[in-house]
Amino acid sequence: MDIVEFSIERIQSLYENTVDYNLSDSGVHPYTLRELLDAEQINQLLDVELGYGWTNGGVELRQSISKLYKDKNADNVIVTNGSAEANFVLVMGMLNPGDELVVIVPNYLQIWGWAKALNVKVVEVPLREELGWLPDMDELKDAITPNTKMISYCSPNNPTGSVLPQETLEQIVDLARAQGIYVHADEVYKGSELDGNEGPSIADLYEKGIATNGLSKAMALPGLRVGWLAGPKDVIDRAWHCKDYTSITTSSVSEFAANIVVQPQKRSEILERSRTILNQNVATLDEWIKQNSENYSCQLPQAGGMAFVRYSMNINSTDLVHRMRTERSIMLLPGDCYGMDGYIRIGVGAPSDHLKAGLAQLHEFTRGLND
Ligand SMILES: Cc1ncc(COP(=O)(O)O)c(C=O)c1O
């Protein structure tokens, strides 16, 4: 199978642990287990039996996750190893060679890449910067054909941090419903909206809506590797069919912690921490962009741990990122990873002193470039 390199992941994996200022992450600074659990829970964790669970996730956990949605039960949920595996089993379960998939871009390009490798025809519809990183609905309409099987978007969006308003989601649903098309949304940043207004899930707006979510981003727990799909039972069953072939189960240790953090009160506490960190850091970035407006501009994110920043220097984004890394030990993500040269992605989920120190270095680096 020919599959294009997943450069968003590969470049981070190669370099993010080799620099002093890693601002390439898209999530919120992670918890330790000690910070997350109380003494009694830590004690209970020590008694967790390290066996296999259910290949679609424990019933209790699936029930708790289903309560994050309207009118869903455990059969509407499959638990996966990270939301990455959720996306993977969705593609494997739902798409066939020759199908058409409309992907709103820029996007975390995992579904895009897998679908292409399966000889699915991938039709891109851009988020328009001039529309506040929202799609032009006429362009979306024109992209749909009788062969369209699914529309896929990521909101809150990686990398722009834009959030599709409910009105736009309803328009997408109307277009899809008219032709019986599935709509998939990667919602792993949902809950990190800076204004505290968590938007609706596609799984609640549309009978053929499928949501990817997990604990890695808004919930700041990527090391647990817990994700899920929520949607119609037949779709979940098809994904489960594939999951039996991939990783069998999630880890019993992770499921124990997941059961705790998806309970409403704990989930709210975690999301509150994420929003506090992000609000503080986005204000810092805003200030920095204003000070560096000769070279950088940005529509600030509405959610998520990253900002997509346009730069005016005459240099390719991958070259720019490698120079920042080798000359100043700062790691960012180049717009090239999204097929969008002229931008860099700056993580805003790091501890605030780390972000400030990294941005100070970036300022010095840019001054050096201009000299
Ligand atoms: C939109 C989106 N979906 C899925 C993932 C995969 O996350 P994980 O498997 O850690 O849940 C990422 C990671 O960056 C992402 O940005």
PDBQT file of the ligand as one rigid body, heavy atoms in Angstrom, charges set to zero:
ROOT
HETATM    1  C1  LIG A 401      -7.513  16.459  15.303  1.00  0.00    +0.000 C 
HETATM    2  C2  LIG A 401      -6.712  15.338  15.875  1.00  0.00    +0.000 A 
HETATM    3  N1  LIG A 401      -7.258  14.116  15.909  1.00  0.00    +0.000 NA
HETATM    4  C3  LIG A 401      -6.596  13.078  16.428  1.00  0.00    +0.000 A 
HETATM    5  C4  LIG A 401      -5.318  13.227  16.933  1.00  0.00    +0.000 A 
HETATM    6  C5  LIG A 401      -4.644  12.030  17.528  1.00  0.00    +0.000 C 
HETATM    7  O1  LIG A 401      -4.669  12.180  18.917  1.00  0.00    +0.000 OA
HETATM    8  P1  LIG A 401      -4.651  11.004  19.968  1.00  0.00    +0.000 P 
HETATM    9  O2  LIG A 401      -4.507   9.717  19.238  1.00  0.00    +0.000 OA
HETATM   10  O3  LIG A 401      -3.514  11.307  20.863  1.00  0.00    +0.000 OA
HETATM   11  O4  LIG A 401      -5.968  11.095  20.693  1.00  0.00    +0.000 OA
HETATM   12  C6  LIG A 401      -4.699  14.482  16.899  1.00  0.00    +0.000 A 
HETATM   13  C7  LIG A 401      -3.326  14.674  17.390  1.00  0.00    +0.000 C 
HETATM   14  O5  LIG A 401      -2.705  15.693  17.234  1.00  0.00    +0.000 OA
HETATM   15  C8  LIG A 401      -5.425  15.566  16.371  1.00  0.00    +0.000 A 
HETATM   16  O6  LIG A 401      -4.920  16.804  16.332  1.00  0.00    +0.000 OA
ENDROOT
TORSDOF 0
